[in-house]
Amino acid sequence: MANALRGGSGDAVSESVVAQIYRLVLSDFRRSRRQEIEAYFEEAQRDQTLLLQLTPESMDLFHAFATPQPGVRFASVVTRAPAPGLRRQLAVGLRPARQAGYGLYRGLHHSARLAPTTRIDLANGQREALTRAYGALPTASDSDGIVPTLSQPWGEVIHAVQADHLDVMGHFRGGASAPDHVDWLRTGSDFGMRHYQRFIARMASFIADAPRRRRR
């Protein structure tokens, strides 16, 4: 499992950290459910062919073919998680599972950074949207824990938010309305239900606005 957790810089996340999180998470499930999850991860580790499609080189090839087309609107949602630090690590709590999760995030964040020599060409509108959302333009070391922030803009930036990669997929701490284990990746992003609803509403608004724009 740890072998698959590598980023663009070539650094691997500590196998002991991954194994610890894996063990702590599985302890919450009954035996039959643990066996199902273990079988799933074993299969994912055997077949890693899809991971090759997510490398920077594969994305460059994708971008070469996915050129803008007349009549098609492109948009993106950009995410950036807080850079790892001691204060945020203490804030996640002293429970072993939370500390192990934050340790995993530190490794992922380090691996997800762009090389300093990477050239990112942003349109003026994209730069303005990111600067407005974050107070300053993100740097090559910023990411959502999985994807570098500066590599995410594509077309119009319809929303930019302080969140990790799993937050915008619905895996965030839900407070009293959901158990803590929903937040699989502890990053200190403070992303919650109101942020998620705003993010979904912005995407829905962009999609719903398409027919009106075509009629103009």
NORZIUR-V996591 format. One record per helix or strand of 2 or more residues. SS is the DSSP state (H for helix, E for strand). FROM is the first residue (numbers start at 1). LEN is the number of residues. If there is no record, write none. Layout:
BEGIN
ss->SS from->FROM len->LEN
ss->SS from->FROM len->LEN
END
This chain:
BEGIN
ss->H from->2 len->3
ss->H from->15 len->12
ss->H from->31 len->16
ss->H from->49 len->6
ss->H from->56 len->10
ss->E from->75 len->6
ss->H from->86 len->6
ss->H from->96 len->16
ss->H from->124 len->11
ss->H from->149 len->3
ss->E from->156 len->7
ss->H from->167 len->3
ss->H from->175 len->3
ss->H from->180 len->3
ss->H from->193 len->16
ss->H from->210 len->6
END
